[in-house]
Amino acid sequence: MNQLSIEQLRDVINALKHYQTHNISLNNPRFKAFNIIIELVEEQIIESKNDPKFDKVKFLQWFEEAANDETIADCIRGM
């Protein structure tokens, strides 16, 4: 299963909060259950921010290969 992007996770949180606010009484035990779900989604956002997608090794390999291309090398040198 594909993971949701941070923006999609925020949309899920907003949808949950909207439903919770407009459809569930504060006295209903489901209100607390929704708070737990929202907290879990918020934790997922924090975890995804701590897990960088940038792979330095792959970038450096690409850069070394691309440096052989004159147009990229000229661009980097500012020509």
C-alpha positions as CSV (number, residue, x, y, z in Angstrom):
1,M,0.0,0.0,0.0
2,N,1.3,3.5,-0.8
3,Q,1.9,5.9,2.0
4,L,0.0,9.1,2.1
5,S,1.9,12.4,1.6
6,I,2.2,14.9,4.4
7,E,-0.4,17.1,2.7
8,Q,-2.8,14.1,2.4
9,L,-2.3,13.2,6.1
10,R,-3.2,16.8,7.0
11,D,-6.3,16.6,4.9
12,V,-7.2,13.4,6.8
13,I,-6.7,15.2,10.1
14,N,-8.9,18.1,9.0
15,A,-11.6,15.7,7.8
16,L,-11.6,13.8,11.1
17,K,-11.7,17.0,13.1
18,H,-14.6,18.4,11.0
19,Y,-16.6,15.2,11.4
20,Q,-15.8,15.0,15.1
21,T,-16.8,18.6,15.7
22,H,-20.0,18.5,13.7
23,N,-21.3,15.0,14.4
24,I,-20.0,13.7,17.7
25,S,-21.0,14.9,21.1
26,L,-18.3,15.8,23.6
27,N,-19.9,13.2,26.0
28,N,-19.7,10.4,23.5
29,P,-16.8,8.0,23.9
30,R,-16.3,8.1,20.2
31,F,-15.1,11.7,20.6
32,K,-12.1,10.5,22.6
33,A,-11.5,7.7,20.1
34,F,-11.3,10.2,17.3
35,N,-8.8,12.2,19.3
36,I,-6.6,9.1,19.5
37,I,-6.9,8.6,15.8
38,I,-6.0,12.2,15.1
39,E,-2.9,11.9,17.4
40,L,-1.8,8.7,15.5
41,V,-2.0,10.6,12.2
42,E,-0.1,13.5,13.6
43,E,2.6,11.2,14.9
44,Q,2.8,9.7,11.3
45,I,3.4,13.2,10.0
46,I,6.2,13.8,12.5
47,E,7.8,10.4,11.7
48,S,7.7,11.1,8.0
49,K,9.4,14.4,8.5
50,N,12.2,12.7,10.5
51,D,12.7,10.1,7.7
52,P,14.3,12.1,4.9
53,K,13.7,11.0,1.3
54,F,16.9,12.6,0.0
55,D,19.6,10.0,-0.7
56,K,22.9,11.7,-0.7
57,V,24.8,8.7,-2.2
58,K,22.4,8.4,-5.1
59,F,22.6,12.2,-5.7
60,L,26.4,12.1,-5.7
61,Q,26.4,9.2,-8.2
62,W,24.0,11.1,-10.4
63,F,26.1,14.2,-10.1
64,E,29.3,12.4,-11.1
65,E,27.6,10.9,-14.1
66,A,26.0,14.2,-15.1
67,A,29.3,16.1,-14.7
68,N,30.5,14.3,-17.8
69,D,27.8,16.1,-19.8
70,E,29.2,19.4,-21.0
71,T,26.0,21.4,-20.7
72,I,25.5,20.5,-17.0
73,A,29.2,21.0,-16.2
74,D,29.0,24.4,-18.0
75,C,25.9,25.3,-16.1
76,I,27.5,24.4,-12.8
77,R,30.6,26.4,-13.6
78,G,28.4,29.4,-14.5
79,M,29.2,29.6,-18.2
